[in-house]
Structures are given as C-alpha cells and as structure tokens.
Amino acid sequence: LDEILSLADRIAVIYEGKIMGVVKRNEVSVGELGMMMGGVHKDKIK
C-alpha cells in the first residue's frame, strides 16, 4: 500500500469484482482506502 500511495496519482479500489471507487491520491486517506478495500463504496464514506 505504501508503494501505491507513493507512485500513483489516482487509485481504483475493487472489492469482489466491483469498483468501490476511483480516487485522487491527495484526496483520500489510508483509512478511507481501507474501508473501500473492505467493501464500502466511496460515496458512503465520510
């Protein structure tokens, strides 16, 4: 995860074959990425 965060400008999170969100690196926290990796859609976070 650290390498992705240091290299990417956008991150797409897929959980069980469904896209949970595509986010800009500077607009997301590690916690929010973790929630998306656990199956929470980005629109339901915050």
Buried (B, 14 or more C-beta within 10 A) or exposed (E): EEEEEEEEEEBEBEBEEEEBBEBEBEEBEEEBBEBBEEEBBBEEBE
